[in-house]
Amino acid sequence: MRRNWLLGAALLLAVAGLIRGVAAGALWDPYEVSVAELSRRIGVQLLGGAELALPGADNSVPIRADLGRGELPFTSVALGFRLLGLSGWAGRLPLLVWSLVGAGTLVLAVERIWDRRTALYAGLILLTTPLYCLPARVLNGDAVTLAAFTMAWSSLSAACFAKATPRVRLAFALWGCLGLYAGFWCRGPVLGVAVPALAVGLTGLLEPPREAPARWVALGSSVIGALAVALGVGGLALSAKTAEYSVFAGTALLTPPRAASFDLALGDLAHGAFPMSALAPLALLVAARSAEAKAERSGARAAVLGLALGLGATAWLTPLLGALIVPSVACFAVLVAVGLRELETGRLGSRLLALTVAALGLFIGFDLHENPEKLLLAFGVGDAQLPEGLKAAASALGLGGAAALGLFALACLSERERGPGDELTAFDRAEYGRVLGALQSAWNGNLVFALLLLETSVVGFLLLSAISERVVSLPQLDGFGSFSRKVAALSAIAVPLAPLGVLGALAIRDLARVVFSGLPRAVTRAQGLLLGAVAVALTASLGFYPALAREVSPTQAFERYRELARAGEPLGLLGQHASSARYQGAPAARSFEQLDDAFGWLGEAASTQRRWLVLRHQDLAELSSRFRAMSGRNLPILDARSSELLLASSRLLAGERNQNPLSRIVLDRAPAIQRTLPAQLGDELELLGFSLSDEQGRLTQALVPNRTARLTLYFRVIAPLRGSWQIFVHLDGLQRRFNADHQPFEGKYAARWWQPGDVLADTTELKLEPHFSPGDYRLYFGFFDGERRLKVRQGPAEDDRVVAGTLQVR
């Protein structure tokens, strides 16, 4: 086997990403905090950890009904607390060990069935698949479930299908039974025992191994799997009848259950395993092919059956038990690794395969771009929300990762692996000329004629649209909106450049030839594709997910508190479990379930001592409003780095800056207004005026099509405004209207929190269509609720719209 230091470096980075994840961020409340508290109590009562007992906390041993699932994950976390102390990383470390043991078992087993390189590929894929590695960074216990499945399935597969001495076969069988036992005490008999046992056992029965001990392993696995299914069905029926937790159900039942969906489980695998899920076509090809060696053929079939049973069991149980992770990630990793090995032997590789992988990656990536919260599916928490501050990064990660993986797929899979003696030319001018000539003469020149006809039609449409907008209105074009015109504009550019796309594909192919065959000791095409996918995965593992951990945990707020607070200044937590502070070294922090209690404590008039409060962003508007009513200024926020959790203080000291995100909406001082416009809307709001700025924040007097401008309206509150009012902005002229209806103040400061005397600034973006007709337009704005508008009682008005004057469109 030719050694490649890049694969070794990638494997080390994958492990480093796991280790960094263990130490990144405090506990995720409530998902990790609840598990940590139950584990701490186990450590106190069952592991002799008297030092883990906390005054005022529940230190009793939890019963299984409290856990709601198998106790092995909780016991593992408790062991970490017992040995290393009460901290987030101490609880996560045992989960990391479980994940590494599972991956190590897979590598040893795959090497016995296939070869060392396939084993290395499988281990690297598994450790960089988010669905396997991310649970090791979160205290929800699924890392133990995944590791136990990997241990059971891979060890039993090696014991049943690999060529081995009786002693080695027995060792694998015993280790596999240990994995089944661990799986039972994680998620019950169905997911933890039946799926891995039946995948190996049924494969061995359908295609019996030659050795008698291996056949006994297959028979024993089948019997264990069948018994586990029976126990699981019985446990679910008992739980449904008694409404009580049963260890044979594996998890507490949902009430009421949801409808089952195999598509949901498949979607969870696709999104949770991205970017590795884009390599699924390789796994499908392996499933469809029949290997010559019996051990490899049986191993591949066991992987296919394990993946199918895992998806089926998850689809069946998720509606009954809640969010579940597909346990058979290791089976998917093995199938992809075998497919990569097939690429190296030259048995796989084609343009169709390259396009399929690229298209699947782009499909999943675009879905993640549009729905970035699906990146959280790999954590196995069903109702988690992606922090607002990370949605743009998550969207970019999904689409950018898919685009990068698509380029790797086109470069690595378009041609089969070549031998040492094969000579391939690259960047041959004559070949490029022949391709262009073939395009020119294709279908007797009709292809070029069709492209010219299409380009003429598109350009004509755009020309008529411009005439309709700028010279004379053409009613026939009124049905075509901005999207249709944007598509037409892009088509007008893309059609002439279509031949460059063909040349670009040739250039990618030739560049791959130079890298993979022209340079000495170059990586194989299979390794190039794998390293591309690993690079995308590591970008998320070392960058995005640590940032997510900081956002969803109060780590940054606690760090800022320790930096600024003086000795004896108390800390409170609003909406946080009091126990979350225990894992941040602040066991004396006070917890408030109700906002009234937290505000009363923070703003206590008799207190001369500065106080601190960690709060969720969703509570900021009410707290800040009540603080303004008491003090006339916004609530002091000393740490706003997280879009989820903030650190507030009862007062600001000299030199400190208020980082309250609402300070740009609720102004502490009179603003500089570009155009004053005295008016009154209803009996509640006084309009002060407005300002218009360009993309750089400079004041401007005009709008430019296809460029973003920001319109800021300034109001003074006279009295609270009741109802669900929205703001409309109309730009009327030249027989058309531009409409910019929107939620007031970005939806961050509801009308019920407005205080009399507040000066409010509402900013909205105005971006005219690219072909918006130039000229002078009248600007109107106001408030509306359904079909009614807030009456304009003073100032220039028309149909209860404030007349703001004229704006020029250039």
VENVEN-V476160 format. One record per residue. N is the residue number from 1. RES is the residue in one small letter. PSI is psi in whole degrees, -180 to 180 (none if undefined). NEAR is the number of other C-alpha atoms within 12 Angstrom. Layout:
n: <N | N>
res: <RES | RES>
psi: <PSI | PSI>
near: <NEAR | NEAR>
This chain:
n: <1 | 2 | 3 | 4 | 5 | 6 | 7 | 8 | 9 | 10 | 11 | 12 | 13 | 14 | 15 | 16 | 17 | 18 | 19 | 20 | 21 | 22 | 23 | 24 | 25 | 26 | 27 | 28 | 29 | 30 | 31 | 32 | 33 | 34 | 35 | 36 | 37 | 38 | 39 | 40 | 41 | 42 | 43 | 44 | 45 | 46 | 47 | 48 | 49 | 50 | 51 | 52 | 53 | 54 | 55 | 56 | 57 | 58 | 59 | 60 | 61 | 62 | 63 | 64 | 65 | 66 | 67 | 68 | 69 | 70 | 71 | 72 | 73 | 74 | 75 | 76 | 77 | 78 | 79 | 80 | 81 | 82 | 83 | 84 | 85 | 86 | 87 | 88 | 89 | 90 | 91 | 92 | 93 | 94 | 95 | 96 | 97 | 98 | 99 | 100 | 101 | 102 | 103 | 104 | 105 | 106 | 107 | 108 | 109 | 110 | 111 | 112 | 113 | 114 | 115 | 116 | 117 | 118 | 119 | 120 | 121 | 122 | 123 | 124 | 125 | 126 | 127 | 128 | 129 | 130 | 131 | 132 | 133 | 134 | 135 | 136 | 137 | 138 | 139 | 140 | 141 | 142 | 143 | 144 | 145 | 146 | 147 | 148 | 149 | 150 | 151 | 152 | 153 | 154 | 155 | 156 | 157 | 158 | 159 | 160 | 161 | 162 | 163 | 164 | 165 | 166 | 167 | 168 | 169 | 170 | 171 | 172 | 173 | 174 | 175 | 176 | 177 | 178 | 179 | 180 | 181 | 182 | 183 | 184 | 185 | 186 | 187 | 188 | 189 | 190 | 191 | 192 | 193 | 194 | 195 | 196 | 197 | 198 | 199 | 200 | 201 | 202 | 203 | 204 | 205 | 206 | 207 | 208 | 209 | 210 | 211 | 212 | 213 | 214 | 215 | 216 | 217 | 218 | 219 | 220 | 221 | 222 | 223 | 224 | 225 | 226 | 227 | 228 | 229 | 230 | 231 | 232 | 233 | 234 | 235 | 236 | 237 | 238 | 239 | 240 | 241 | 242 | 243 | 244 | 245 | 246 | 247 | 248 | 249 | 250 | 251 | 252 | 253 | 254 | 255 | 256 | 257 | 258 | 259 | 260 | 261 | 262 | 263 | 264 | 265 | 266 | 267 | 268 | 269 | 270 | 271 | 272 | 273 | 274 | 275 | 276 | 277 | 278 | 279 | 280 | 281 | 282 | 283 | 284 | 285 | 286 | 287 | 288 | 289 | 290 | 291 | 292 | 293 | 294 | 295 | 296 | 297 | 298 | 299 | 300 | 301 | 302 | 303 | 304 | 305 | 306 | 307 | 308 | 309 | 310 | 311 | 312 | 313 | 314 | 315 | 316 | 317 | 318 | 319 | 320 | 321 | 322 | 323 | 324 | 325 | 326 | 327 | 328 | 329 | 330 | 331 | 332 | 333 | 334 | 335 | 336 | 337 | 338 | 339 | 340 | 341 | 342 | 343 | 344 | 345 | 346 | 347 | 348 | 349 | 350 | 351 | 352 | 353 | 354 | 355 | 356 | 357 | 358 | 359 | 360 | 361 | 362 | 363 | 364 | 365 | 366 | 367 | 368 | 369 | 370 | 371 | 372 | 373 | 374 | 375 | 376 | 377 | 378 | 379 | 380 | 381 | 382 | 383 | 384 | 385 | 386 | 387 | 388 | 389 | 390 | 391 | 392 | 393 | 394 | 395 | 396 | 397 | 398 | 399 | 400 | 401 | 402 | 403 | 404 | 405 | 406 | 407 | 408 | 409 | 410 | 411 | 412 | 413 | 414 | 415 | 416 | 417 | 418 | 419 | 420 | 421 | 422 | 423 | 424 | 425 | 426 | 427 | 428 | 429 | 430 | 431 | 432 | 433 | 434 | 435 | 436 | 437 | 438 | 439 | 440 | 441 | 442 | 443 | 444 | 445 | 446 | 447 | 448 | 449 | 450 | 451 | 452 | 453 | 454 | 455 | 456 | 457 | 458 | 459 | 460 | 461 | 462 | 463 | 464 | 465 | 466 | 467 | 468 | 469 | 470 | 471 | 472 | 473 | 474 | 475 | 476 | 477 | 478 | 479 | 480 | 481 | 482 | 483 | 484 | 485 | 486 | 487 | 488 | 489 | 490 | 491 | 492 | 493 | 494 | 495 | 496 | 497 | 498 | 499 | 500 | 501 | 502 | 503 | 504 | 505 | 506 | 507 | 508 | 509 | 510 | 511 | 512 | 513 | 514 | 515 | 516 | 517 | 518 | 519 | 520 | 521 | 522 | 523 | 524 | 525 | 526 | 527 | 528 | 529 | 530 | 531 | 532 | 533 | 534 | 535 | 536 | 537 | 538 | 539 | 540 | 541 | 542 | 543 | 544 | 545 | 546 | 547 | 548 | 549 | 550 | 551 | 552 | 553 | 554 | 555 | 556 | 557 | 558 | 559 | 560 | 561 | 562 | 563 | 564 | 565 | 566 | 567 | 568 | 569 | 570 | 571 | 572 | 573 | 574 | 575 | 576 | 577 | 578 | 579 | 580 | 581 | 582 | 583 | 584 | 585 | 586 | 587 | 588 | 589 | 590 | 591 | 592 | 593 | 594 | 595 | 596 | 597 | 598 | 599 | 600 | 601 | 602 | 603 | 604 | 605 | 606 | 607 | 608 | 609 | 610 | 611 | 612 | 613 | 614 | 615 | 616 | 617 | 618 | 619 | 620 | 621 | 622 | 623 | 624 | 625 | 626 | 627 | 628 | 629 | 630 | 631 | 632 | 633 | 634 | 635 | 636 | 637 | 638 | 639 | 640 | 641 | 642 | 643 | 644 | 645 | 646 | 647 | 648 | 649 | 650 | 651 | 652 | 653 | 654 | 655 | 656 | 657 | 658 | 659 | 660 | 661 | 662 | 663 | 664 | 665 | 666 | 667 | 668 | 669 | 670 | 671 | 672 | 673 | 674 | 675 | 676 | 677 | 678 | 679 | 680 | 681 | 682 | 683 | 684 | 685 | 686 | 687 | 688 | 689 | 690 | 691 | 692 | 693 | 694 | 695 | 696 | 697 | 698 | 699 | 700 | 701 | 702 | 703 | 704 | 705 | 706 | 707 | 708 | 709 | 710 | 711 | 712 | 713 | 714 | 715 | 716 | 717 | 718 | 719 | 720 | 721 | 722 | 723 | 724 | 725 | 726 | 727 | 728 | 729 | 730 | 731 | 732 | 733 | 734 | 735 | 736 | 737 | 738 | 739 | 740 | 741 | 742 | 743 | 744 | 745 | 746 | 747 | 748 | 749 | 750 | 751 | 752 | 753 | 754 | 755 | 756 | 757 | 758 | 759 | 760 | 761 | 762 | 763 | 764 | 765 | 766 | 767 | 768 | 769 | 770 | 771 | 772 | 773 | 774 | 775 | 776 | 777 | 778 | 779 | 780 | 781 | 782 | 783 | 784 | 785 | 786 | 787 | 788 | 789 | 790 | 791 | 792 | 793 | 794 | 795 | 796 | 797 | 798 | 799 | 800 | 801 | 802 | 803 | 804 | 805 | 806 | 807 | 808 | 809 | 810>
res: <m | r | r | n | w | l | l | g | a | a | l | l | l | a | v | a | g | l | i | r | g | v | a | a | g | a | l | w | d | p | y | e | v | s | v | a | e | l | s | r | r | i | g | v | q | l | l | g | g | a | e | l | a | l | p | g | a | d | n | s | v | p | i | r | a | d | l | g | r | g | e | l | p | f | t | s | v | a | l | g | f | r | l | l | g | l | s | g | w | a | g | r | l | p | l | l | v | w | s | l | v | g | a | g | t | l | v | l | a | v | e | r | i | w | d | r | r | t | a | l | y | a | g | l | i | l | l | t | t | p | l | y | c | l | p | a | r | v | l | n | g | d | a | v | t | l | a | a | f | t | m | a | w | s | s | l | s | a | a | c | f | a | k | a | t | p | r | v | r | l | a | f | a | l | w | g | c | l | g | l | y | a | g | f | w | c | r | g | p | v | l | g | v | a | v | p | a | l | a | v | g | l | t | g | l | l | e | p | p | r | e | a | p | a | r | w | v | a | l | g | s | s | v | i | g | a | l | a | v | a | l | g | v | g | g | l | a | l | s | a | k | t | a | e | y | s | v | f | a | g | t | a | l | l | t | p | p | r | a | a | s | f | d | l | a | l | g | d | l | a | h | g | a | f | p | m | s | a | l | a | p | l | a | l | l | v | a | a | r | s | a | e | a | k | a | e | r | s | g | a | r | a | a | v | l | g | l | a | l | g | l | g | a | t | a | w | l | t | p | l | l | g | a | l | i | v | p | s | v | a | c | f | a | v | l | v | a | v | g | l | r | e | l | e | t | g | r | l | g | s | r | l | l | a | l | t | v | a | a | l | g | l | f | i | g | f | d | l | h | e | n | p | e | k | l | l | l | a | f | g | v | g | d | a | q | l | p | e | g | l | k | a | a | a | s | a | l | g | l | g | g | a | a | a | l | g | l | f | a | l | a | c | l | s | e | r | e | r | g | p | g | d | e | l | t | a | f | d | r | a | e | y | g | r | v | l | g | a | l | q | s | a | w | n | g | n | l | v | f | a | l | l | l | l | e | t | s | v | v | g | f | l | l | l | s | a | i | s | e | r | v | v | s | l | p | q | l | d | g | f | g | s | f | s | r | k | v | a | a | l | s | a | i | a | v | p | l | a | p | l | g | v | l | g | a | l | a | i | r | d | l | a | r | v | v | f | s | g | l | p | r | a | v | t | r | a | q | g | l | l | l | g | a | v | a | v | a | l | t | a | s | l | g | f | y | p | a | l | a | r | e | v | s | p | t | q | a | f | e | r | y | r | e | l | a | r | a | g | e | p | l | g | l | l | g | q | h | a | s | s | a | r | y | q | g | a | p | a | a | r | s | f | e | q | l | d | d | a | f | g | w | l | g | e | a | a | s | t | q | r | r | w | l | v | l | r | h | q | d | l | a | e | l | s | s | r | f | r | a | m | s | g | r | n | l | p | i | l | d | a | r | s | s | e | l | l | l | a | s | s | r | l | l | a | g | e | r | n | q | n | p | l | s | r | i | v | l | d | r | a | p | a | i | q | r | t | l | p | a | q | l | g | d | e | l | e | l | l | g | f | s | l | s | d | e | q | g | r | l | t | q | a | l | v | p | n | r | t | a | r | l | t | l | y | f | r | v | i | a | p | l | r | g | s | w | q | i | f | v | h | l | d | g | l | q | r | r | f | n | a | d | h | q | p | f | e | g | k | y | a | a | r | w | w | q | p | g | d | v | l | a | d | t | t | e | l | k | l | e | p | h | f | s | p | g | d | y | r | l | y | f | g | f | f | d | g | e | r | r | l | k | v | r | q | g | p | a | e | d | d | r | v | v | a | g | t | l | q | v | r>
psi: <129 | 127 | 148 | 115 | -21 | -40 | -40 | -43 | -39 | -39 | -42 | -40 | -36 | -44 | -39 | -37 | -39 | -45 | -42 | -38 | -32 | -37 | -6 | 121 | 157 | -168 | 141 | 113 | 126 | -4 | -46 | -34 | -42 | -41 | -40 | -41 | -44 | -40 | -38 | -42 | -36 | -42 | -38 | -47 | -33 | -20 | 8 | 27 | 70 | -29 | -13 | -13 | 137 | 136 | 136 | -4 | 162 | 113 | 12 | 160 | 130 | 150 | 169 | -33 | -32 | -39 | -40 | 2 | -175 | 150 | -9 | -44 | -40 | -40 | -37 | -46 | -41 | -37 | -40 | -44 | -42 | -38 | -34 | -4 | 173 | 93 | 162 | -44 | -31 | -36 | -33 | -26 | -45 | -33 | -38 | -43 | -44 | -46 | -42 | -37 | -43 | -45 | -40 | -40 | -42 | -44 | -46 | -42 | -44 | -37 | -35 | -37 | -42 | -103 | 178 | -37 | -43 | -40 | -41 | -43 | -46 | -44 | -42 | -41 | -45 | -44 | -14 | 5 | 118 | -35 | -21 | -42 | -31 | -38 | -22 | -13 | 3 | 137 | 55 | -3 | -8 | -18 | -38 | -40 | -48 | -42 | -41 | -43 | -45 | -43 | -48 | -52 | -48 | -40 | -44 | -35 | -44 | -40 | -28 | -36 | -23 | 153 | 117 | 158 | 158 | -36 | -44 | -41 | -41 | -40 | -44 | -41 | -44 | -41 | -36 | -40 | -37 | -39 | -38 | -42 | -44 | -41 | -37 | -41 | 13 | -62 | 20 | -177 | -26 | -63 | -39 | -25 | -55 | -45 | -54 | -38 | -44 | -35 | -43 | -46 | -47 | -37 | -44 | -33 | -37 | -32 | 80 | 136 | 162 | -39 | 140 | -44 | -36 | -37 | -36 | -37 | -44 | -45 | -44 | -40 | -40 | -43 | -45 | -43 | -41 | -43 | -38 | -39 | -44 | -44 | -41 | -46 | -42 | -41 | -40 | -41 | -40 | -43 | -39 | -33 | -42 | -12 | 30 | 157 | 138 | 134 | -23 | -16 | -30 | -31 | 149 | 140 | 148 | 148 | 116 | 163 | 158 | 169 | 141 | 150 | 115 | -32 | -36 | -44 | -40 | -40 | -39 | -40 | -42 | -46 | -40 | -27 | 2 | 136 | -7 | -27 | -21 | -19 | 11 | -34 | -32 | -43 | -39 | -39 | -40 | -41 | -33 | -25 | 161 | 111 | 152 | -43 | 134 | -42 | -44 | -40 | -45 | -40 | -42 | -40 | -37 | -36 | -43 | -46 | -39 | -41 | -43 | -44 | -38 | -45 | -43 | -45 | -40 | -43 | -34 | -42 | -28 | -44 | -24 | -35 | -9 | -167 | 126 | 144 | 139 | 118 | -21 | 43 | -35 | -36 | -42 | -43 | -40 | -44 | -42 | -41 | -41 | -38 | -40 | -39 | -37 | -35 | -41 | -29 | -6 | 4 | -17 | 162 | 116 | 165 | -36 | -41 | -42 | -46 | -35 | -47 | -45 | -43 | -42 | -42 | -44 | -36 | -48 | -42 | -40 | -37 | -40 | -34 | -41 | -29 | 72 | -21 | -15 | -14 | -21 | -7 | -28 | -18 | -16 | 23 | 121 | -34 | 20 | 148 | 139 | 130 | 142 | -37 | -11 | 0 | -39 | -43 | -39 | -41 | -44 | -37 | -43 | -51 | -42 | -42 | -40 | -41 | -44 | -43 | -36 | -41 | -42 | -41 | -44 | -37 | -37 | -24 | -6 | -25 | 156 | 161 | 136 | 154 | 173 | -30 | -6 | 133 | 127 | 131 | 152 | 142 | 50 | 116 | -37 | -39 | -42 | -39 | -39 | -38 | -45 | -39 | -38 | -39 | -39 | -35 | 3 | 136 | 43 | 36 | 0 | -25 | -46 | -41 | -42 | -40 | -41 | -41 | -42 | -43 | -40 | -42 | -43 | -46 | -39 | -41 | -45 | -38 | -43 | -37 | -41 | -40 | -41 | -34 | -33 | -24 | -69 | 136 | 133 | 106 | -28 | -20 | 2 | -26 | -12 | 115 | -171 | -33 | -45 | -40 | -33 | -41 | -42 | -42 | -43 | -37 | -38 | -30 | -39 | -37 | -49 | -26 | 1 | -43 | -30 | -29 | -41 | -44 | -35 | -40 | -41 | -39 | -41 | -43 | -46 | -37 | -40 | -38 | -41 | -45 | -46 | -22 | -21 | -25 | 145 | 142 | 34 | 156 | 156 | 167 | -39 | -43 | -36 | -44 | -44 | -44 | -34 | -46 | -40 | -39 | -42 | -43 | -40 | -30 | -42 | -42 | -39 | -13 | -64 | -49 | -37 | -37 | -38 | -42 | -38 | -32 | -41 | -4 | 157 | 23 | -50 | -37 | -41 | -39 | -42 | -37 | -46 | -28 | -38 | -30 | 143 | 165 | 130 | -7 | 120 | 157 | 137 | 160 | 126 | 122 | 0 | 148 | 137 | -28 | -22 | -31 | -26 | -30 | 4 | 11 | 23 | 64 | -19 | -1 | 143 | 139 | 139 | 125 | -31 | 140 | -36 | -44 | -42 | -43 | -41 | -38 | -43 | -40 | 23 | 119 | -32 | -12 | 130 | 1 | 138 | 137 | 156 | 148 | 127 | 125 | 159 | 152 | -32 | -19 | -3 | -43 | -48 | -44 | -44 | -38 | -46 | -33 | -37 | -40 | -30 | -39 | -15 | 10 | 165 | 153 | 128 | 124 | 123 | -10 | 116 | 28 | -33 | 141 | 0 | -43 | 137 | 157 | 116 | 158 | 157 | -17 | 161 | 142 | 167 | 133 | -9 | 146 | 134 | 119 | 19 | 120 | -20 | -3 | -24 | -6 | -48 | 107 | 138 | -15 | 162 | 133 | 161 | 114 | 131 | -49 | 112 | 142 | 82 | 126 | 161 | 132 | 116 | -151 | 14 | -29 | 139 | 121 | 129 | -33 | -165 | 163 | 148 | 126 | 158 | -169 | -26 | 2 | 8 | 139 | 142 | 162 | -2 | 162 | 146 | 126 | 145 | 14 | 144 | 130 | 156 | 122 | 123 | 122 | 137 | 131 | 154 | 132 | 127 | -44 | 159 | 142 | 123 | 146 | 176 | 71 | 146 | 164 | 134 | 146 | 121 | 135 | 103 | 140 | 158 | 42 | 32 | 166 | 135 | 127 | 134 | 60 | 145 | 165 | 135 | 137 | 41 | 18 | 11 | -12 | 89 | 156 | -28 | -13 | -3 | 138 | 141 | 133 | -13 | 137 | 119 | 143 | 118 | 121 | 131 | 153 | 138 | 120 | 106 | 155 | 154 | -33 | 29 | 131 | 131 | 156 | -170 | 133 | 150 | 135 | 127 | 150 | 168 | -166 | 144 | 153 | 99 | -120 | -5 | 153 | 150 | 126 | 135 | 109 | -28 | 154 | 171 | 129 | 157 | 115 | 46 | 35 | 130 | 127 | 111 | 3 | -159 | 139 | 140 | 136 | 122 | none>
near: <11 | 14 | 16 | 20 | 15 | 23 | 30 | 20 | 18 | 32 | 31 | 20 | 26 | 37 | 34 | 23 | 35 | 42 | 31 | 28 | 40 | 36 | 27 | 38 | 36 | 44 | 44 | 38 | 38 | 26 | 29 | 40 | 36 | 29 | 38 | 45 | 45 | 44 | 48 | 46 | 37 | 38 | 36 | 31 | 25 | 23 | 25 | 19 | 26 | 22 | 20 | 36 | 30 | 23 | 13 | 13 | 19 | 20 | 24 | 22 | 27 | 26 | 21 | 27 | 22 | 24 | 33 | 35 | 40 | 37 | 36 | 40 | 45 | 46 | 40 | 41 | 49 | 42 | 33 | 33 | 37 | 31 | 25 | 21 | 28 | 41 | 39 | 45 | 34 | 34 | 44 | 50 | 40 | 37 | 44 | 42 | 30 | 37 | 42 | 35 | 31 | 43 | 47 | 29 | 37 | 51 | 36 | 35 | 46 | 45 | 33 | 32 | 37 | 38 | 24 | 23 | 32 | 37 | 33 | 38 | 46 | 47 | 49 | 44 | 51 | 50 | 48 | 50 | 48 | 53 | 48 | 54 | 51 | 52 | 46 | 50 | 49 | 54 | 47 | 47 | 51 | 49 | 51 | 51 | 52 | 57 | 50 | 52 | 57 | 60 | 49 | 52 | 61 | 57 | 49 | 58 | 59 | 50 | 48 | 54 | 48 | 41 | 30 | 25 | 17 | 19 | 13 | 23 | 31 | 23 | 23 | 37 | 38 | 26 | 32 | 41 | 35 | 28 | 40 | 42 | 33 | 36 | 47 | 42 | 38 | 42 | 50 | 43 | 44 | 45 | 57 | 57 | 54 | 47 | 49 | 58 | 56 | 46 | 44 | 52 | 44 | 38 | 37 | 41 | 28 | 19 | 24 | 25 | 33 | 20 | 21 | 17 | 29 | 36 | 30 | 26 | 41 | 39 | 29 | 29 | 39 | 30 | 23 | 33 | 36 | 25 | 22 | 34 | 31 | 21 | 27 | 33 | 28 | 22 | 28 | 33 | 21 | 21 | 27 | 23 | 14 | 13 | 19 | 25 | 29 | 35 | 36 | 38 | 41 | 45 | 41 | 37 | 33 | 23 | 15 | 13 | 18 | 18 | 17 | 21 | 20 | 23 | 17 | 30 | 36 | 29 | 27 | 38 | 45 | 37 | 41 | 42 | 49 | 50 | 52 | 52 | 44 | 48 | 48 | 39 | 34 | 41 | 35 | 30 | 28 | 36 | 31 | 16 | 23 | 20 | 22 | 12 | 17 | 23 | 35 | 38 | 30 | 40 | 47 | 46 | 39 | 46 | 49 | 40 | 34 | 48 | 40 | 30 | 38 | 43 | 36 | 30 | 41 | 38 | 32 | 30 | 39 | 36 | 26 | 29 | 35 | 30 | 34 | 44 | 49 | 51 | 51 | 51 | 55 | 56 | 49 | 51 | 50 | 53 | 47 | 45 | 46 | 51 | 42 | 43 | 38 | 33 | 35 | 32 | 19 | 21 | 24 | 32 | 34 | 25 | 22 | 19 | 31 | 36 | 29 | 27 | 43 | 40 | 28 | 31 | 41 | 34 | 29 | 42 | 40 | 27 | 26 | 36 | 29 | 22 | 25 | 31 | 32 | 37 | 47 | 38 | 36 | 42 | 44 | 42 | 33 | 24 | 15 | 23 | 25 | 31 | 31 | 22 | 24 | 31 | 27 | 21 | 29 | 34 | 29 | 27 | 39 | 39 | 31 | 28 | 37 | 39 | 30 | 32 | 44 | 36 | 32 | 36 | 46 | 40 | 41 | 46 | 46 | 36 | 33 | 34 | 34 | 26 | 16 | 15 | 9 | 13 | 14 | 23 | 20 | 22 | 21 | 18 | 15 | 12 | 17 | 23 | 17 | 17 | 22 | 21 | 18 | 19 | 23 | 20 | 15 | 17 | 13 | 13 | 15 | 15 | 20 | 23 | 18 | 18 | 25 | 20 | 17 | 21 | 25 | 20 | 19 | 27 | 25 | 18 | 26 | 29 | 22 | 24 | 33 | 24 | 19 | 24 | 26 | 20 | 17 | 16 | 18 | 19 | 14 | 13 | 21 | 16 | 12 | 19 | 17 | 20 | 13 | 19 | 28 | 21 | 19 | 26 | 25 | 19 | 23 | 26 | 20 | 19 | 27 | 21 | 17 | 22 | 23 | 18 | 16 | 19 | 23 | 20 | 25 | 30 | 25 | 26 | 34 | 28 | 26 | 37 | 34 | 25 | 23 | 34 | 29 | 23 | 14 | 11 | 16 | 22 | 29 | 41 | 40 | 45 | 43 | 34 | 45 | 48 | 37 | 36 | 43 | 46 | 38 | 40 | 47 | 40 | 30 | 36 | 40 | 30 | 23 | 34 | 39 | 30 | 31 | 41 | 39 | 33 | 35 | 40 | 41 | 48 | 41 | 31 | 41 | 40 | 25 | 26 | 35 | 23 | 14 | 26 | 27 | 16 | 13 | 16 | 25 | 30 | 40 | 42 | 43 | 39 | 31 | 36 | 32 | 32 | 42 | 40 | 38 | 35 | 36 | 31 | 23 | 28 | 27 | 23 | 29 | 30 | 29 | 25 | 19 | 18 | 29 | 19 | 20 | 34 | 35 | 23 | 29 | 40 | 32 | 20 | 17 | 10 | 15 | 13 | 21 | 29 | 37 | 41 | 48 | 50 | 44 | 33 | 34 | 24 | 34 | 39 | 32 | 29 | 42 | 42 | 34 | 28 | 32 | 31 | 20 | 20 | 19 | 21 | 29 | 39 | 43 | 39 | 40 | 38 | 37 | 33 | 30 | 35 | 32 | 36 | 40 | 44 | 45 | 47 | 43 | 40 | 30 | 23 | 16 | 7 | 8 | 14 | 20 | 28 | 22 | 34 | 34 | 37 | 32 | 25 | 34 | 39 | 29 | 24 | 18 | 18 | 25 | 18 | 22 | 20 | 25 | 22 | 26 | 26 | 32 | 31 | 34 | 27 | 21 | 29 | 35 | 34 | 39 | 33 | 33 | 37 | 32 | 35 | 28 | 25 | 19 | 12 | 16 | 16 | 21 | 24 | 24 | 30 | 36 | 27 | 22 | 21 | 22 | 24 | 29 | 31 | 41 | 37 | 43 | 40 | 40 | 35 | 29 | 21 | 22 | 21 | 26 | 20 | 17 | 21 | 26 | 29 | 33 | 32 | 35 | 30 | 35 | 27 | 23 | 22 | 21 | 21 | 19 | 27 | 22 | 28 | 26 | 25 | 24 | 32 | 34 | 23 | 22 | 29 | 31 | 31 | 30 | 22 | 30 | 37 | 35 | 26 | 25 | 36 | 34 | 40 | 36 | 40 | 32 | 32 | 28 | 32 | 25 | 26 | 26 | 25 | 27 | 36 | 32 | 24 | 24 | 22 | 28 | 28 | 34 | 35 | 44 | 43 | 39 | 28 | 21 | 14 | 10 | 18 | 25 | 32 | 27 | 29 | 24 | 23 | 24 | 24 | 25 | 21 | 18 | 25 | 33 | 39 | 30 | 33 | 26 | 20 | 27 | 24 | 32 | 21>
